Amino acid sequence: MKNVSWDKPEKMVVNVEPGICGFTCIIETRRIEKRIVSVKINGADCENIRRMSELVEDIGLMDLFTPVAKNPAFTWAARAGCHPSCAVPIAILKAVETAMDMAIPKDVNISFK
């Protein structure tokens, strides 16, 4: 990972409330090159997400289009022992898309009826 200043106001911050486990976390992203984004996970109460945060590296444009089985966000989660339905890998990819100006910040919601 490149040397990134996380104190500047232009960082993207995403709060993840994953559901019944109650283990929230904060994902911070910062574009460091035109199509490369640094990712940092903070405040995780989940042991697996803390392990995942140690595996996280920069994400490039092509990573956003890599199938799930080989996508870095999902491989980090698998290596860290995260539950298959964990929302954190998806939140990472959504935050990276926004940091690359490929999407506007919009909440994602899964509702049970």
Backbone torsions as a table, in degrees:
resi	resn	phi	psi	omega
1	MET	NA	138.5	178.5
2	LYS	-73.9	162.4	178.4
3	ASN	-73.7	112.1	-176.1
4	VAL	-121.1	136.6	174.0
5	SER	-86.3	119.4	-178.0
6	TRP	-93.6	4.4	-176.8
7	ASP	-93.7	-11.3	-177.6
8	LYS	-73.4	147.1	-174.4
9	PRO	-68.7	-15.6	-175.9
10	GLU	-80.9	4.3	177.9
11	LYS	-68.7	148.2	176.3
12	MET	-93.1	130.7	-179.1
13	VAL	-121.6	127.8	-179.9
14	VAL	-123.8	125.7	176.3
15	ASN	-92.7	127.2	-178.8
16	VAL	-110.9	119.4	173.5
17	GLU	-114.2	95.1	-165.8
18	PRO	-77.4	-10.2	178.0
19	GLY	126.6	-140.3	-170.1
20	ILE	-61.8	-27.7	179.3
21	CYS	-66.0	-29.1	178.9
22	GLY	74.2	7.6	-178.3
23	PHE	-88.8	89.5	179.7
24	THR	-77.8	162.9	173.0
25	CYS	-157.1	169.3	178.3
26	ILE	-117.9	130.4	174.9
27	ILE	-109.3	127.5	176.9
28	GLU	-115.0	134.2	176.1
29	THR	-127.6	151.1	176.7
30	ARG	-148.1	125.7	177.1
31	ARG	-71.7	127.0	-179.2
32	ILE	-109.3	-20.2	171.6
33	GLU	-142.8	175.2	-174.7
34	LYS	-52.3	-43.1	-176.9
35	ARG	-129.3	33.4	174.9
36	ILE	-133.6	131.4	-176.4
37	VAL	-125.6	134.1	172.1
38	SER	-86.2	144.0	-178.0
39	VAL	-126.7	139.4	178.0
40	LYS	-139.6	136.8	177.2
41	ILE	-112.1	126.9	-179.2
42	ASN	-124.5	160.3	169.9
43	GLY	64.0	23.5	-177.9
44	ALA	-78.7	125.3	173.7
45	ASP	-84.2	-19.0	-178.2
46	CYS	-80.8	128.3	179.0
47	GLU	-60.5	-38.4	-179.4
48	ASN	-67.4	-39.8	177.9
49	ILE	-67.9	-35.6	175.4
50	ARG	-62.6	-41.1	176.5
51	ARG	-63.7	-41.7	179.4
52	MET	-61.1	-39.2	-178.4
53	SER	-61.0	-26.4	177.6
54	GLU	-77.5	-19.1	-179.1
55	LEU	-92.3	-20.7	-173.5
56	VAL	-60.8	135.0	176.3
57	GLU	-127.8	-179.2	175.8
58	ASP	-62.3	150.6	178.0
59	ILE	-119.0	132.8	178.5
60	GLY	-103.3	170.2	-177.9
61	LEU	-53.0	-46.0	-176.8
62	MET	-64.9	-27.7	177.9
63	ASP	-61.9	-30.4	179.9
64	LEU	-65.9	-23.4	-177.2
65	PHE	-107.2	7.4	178.2
66	THR	-78.3	132.1	179.8
67	PRO	-55.5	154.4	-174.5
68	VAL	-51.2	-43.1	-175.6
69	ALA	-61.2	-24.9	-178.9
70	LYS	-120.1	2.8	-177.7
71	ASN	-69.6	132.6	-176.8
72	PRO	-55.0	-42.9	-178.0
73	ALA	-60.0	-39.6	-179.2
74	PHE	-79.5	-32.3	177.4
75	THR	-70.9	-35.6	174.8
76	TRP	-61.8	-43.9	-179.7
77	ALA	-62.6	-42.9	179.5
78	ALA	-64.5	-45.0	179.4
79	ARG	-63.3	-30.9	-179.0
80	ALA	-83.9	-8.2	179.0
81	GLY	86.5	21.5	-179.9
82	CYS	-68.8	152.0	176.3
83	HIS	-65.0	142.8	-178.2
84	PRO	-57.5	-27.2	-179.4
85	SER	-95.8	13.0	178.4
86	CYS	-59.6	134.6	-177.4
87	ALA	-82.3	-11.8	-173.6
88	VAL	-63.6	-44.6	179.3
89	PRO	-59.4	-40.1	178.0
90	ILE	-65.3	-42.4	179.2
91	ALA	-60.9	-38.2	177.2
92	ILE	-60.5	-48.6	-178.1
93	LEU	-65.0	-38.9	177.7
94	LYS	-64.6	-40.9	179.0
95	ALA	-65.7	-38.5	178.9
96	VAL	-66.7	-43.6	176.7
97	GLU	-55.5	-43.4	-179.4
98	THR	-67.4	-41.7	179.0
99	ALA	-62.7	-30.4	178.9
100	MET	-86.6	5.3	-177.2
101	ASP	60.4	32.2	176.4
102	MET	-98.3	-8.2	178.7
103	ALA	-153.0	156.2	174.3
104	ILE	-93.4	152.3	179.1
105	PRO	-63.8	117.5	179.4
106	LYS	-145.1	129.8	178.9
107	ASP	-61.9	146.2	174.5
108	VAL	-106.8	140.4	-177.0
109	ASN	-138.0	135.0	170.9
110	ILE	-116.9	117.8	-176.0
111	SER	-115.0	137.5	175.9
112	PHE	-99.4	131.0	-178.5
113	LYS	-112.1	NA	NA
